[in-house]
Amino acid sequence: MYSPDVKKCAQQIIKESLADILIGEFKIPSQKQMESYLLENIDYSFDEYQTAKKIQRSHLQWNEEQIAAELEVHKRRYEKEFRNNLKVATQKGVNEVENLVSSLKDTIKAWKTKNLE
């Protein structure tokens, strides 16, 4: 679901850490670190106003309390789905960083072989 954001985030981590990668001091981000990076780049806002309007249109006979209760149900469902998607995106982000680092190291090794031997 957040695939472009995951790739962009992983690429940014690699760009910012290039010097550490080149000298062999780069550490793959932990799940918690990757989650933090992703939260900075993913829009996860819940639009209460629009959701309330949709509920109102679907249930014209409901009063404000019923609408508010249903809005809370929608909000909890949205938050749960977001957290599940974030867990998946976090793992994909860590994997993407690992792949990018591996690819970069392979490219450097090939360049060294070609140009320094």
NUVOZA-435157 format. One line per field, with one value per residue (C-alpha): x, y, z; residue in one letter; chain. Coordinates in steps of 0.5 Angstrom, whole numbers, plus 500, padded with zeros to 3 digits. Example, Ala and Ser with C-alpha at 12.3 -4.5 7.8 and 13.67 -1.06 7.14 Angstrom:
BEGIN
c1 c(525|527) $
c2 c(491|498) $
c3 c(516|514) $
type c(a|s) $
mol c(A|A) $
***
This chain:
BEGIN
c1 c(500|506|511|513|514|518|522|523|525|530|533|534|537|542|544|544|549|553|559|558|556|563|567|563|560|553|548|541|536|532|524|523|528|524|518|520|523|516|512|515|514|507|500|496|491|484|479|473|469|468|467|462|458|458|455|450|448|448|444|439|435|441|442|448|450|449|453|459|459|459|465|469|468|471|476|479|478|482|487|488|488|494|498|497|500|505|508|508|511|516|519|519|523|528|529|529|535|538|538|540|546|548|547|551|557|556|557|563|566|565|568|574|575|575|579|584|587) $
c2 c(500|505|502|509|512|506|506|514|513|507|511|517|513|511|518|520|514|514|516|510|505|507|506|500|503|503|499|497|501|497|496|502|507|505|506|513|514|512|516|522|521|517|521|518|523|521|526|526|531|527|521|524|527|520|517|522|521|514|514|520|518|518|523|526|521|515|519|520|513|511|516|513|506|508|512|506|501|506|507|499|498|504|500|494|497|501|494|491|498|498|491|492|499|495|490|495|498|492|491|498|497|490|493|499|494|490|496|498|491|491|498|496|490|493|500|498|491) $
c3 c(500|502|497|494|500|503|497|497|505|504|498|503|508|503|501|508|510|504|508|513|508|504|510|513|519|517|521|518|521|527|526|531|527|520|523|525|518|515|520|518|510|510|511|516|517|519|516|521|518|511|515|519|513|510|516|516|509|510|516|516|522|527|532|534|539|534|529|534|536|529|527|533|530|524|527|531|524|521|526|526|519|519|524|520|514|518|520|513|511|516|514|507|509|512|507|502|505|506|498|497|501|498|491|493|495|489|485|489|489|481|480|484|480|474|475|481|479) $
type c(m|y|s|p|d|v|k|k|c|a|q|q|i|i|k|e|s|l|a|d|i|l|i|g|e|f|k|i|p|s|q|k|q|m|e|s|y|l|l|e|n|i|d|y|s|f|d|e|y|q|t|a|k|k|i|q|r|s|h|l|q|w|n|e|e|q|i|a|a|e|l|e|v|h|k|r|r|y|e|k|e|f|r|n|n|l|k|v|a|t|q|k|g|v|n|e|v|e|n|l|v|s|s|l|k|d|t|i|k|a|w|k|t|k|n|l|e) $
mol c(A|A|A|A|A|A|A|A|A|A|A|A|A|A|A|A|A|A|A|A|A|A|A|A|A|A|A|A|A|A|A|A|A|A|A|A|A|A|A|A|A|A|A|A|A|A|A|A|A|A|A|A|A|A|A|A|A|A|A|A|A|A|A|A|A|A|A|A|A|A|A|A|A|A|A|A|A|A|A|A|A|A|A|A|A|A|A|A|A|A|A|A|A|A|A|A|A|A|A|A|A|A|A|A|A|A|A|A|A|A|A|A|A|A|A|A|A) $
***
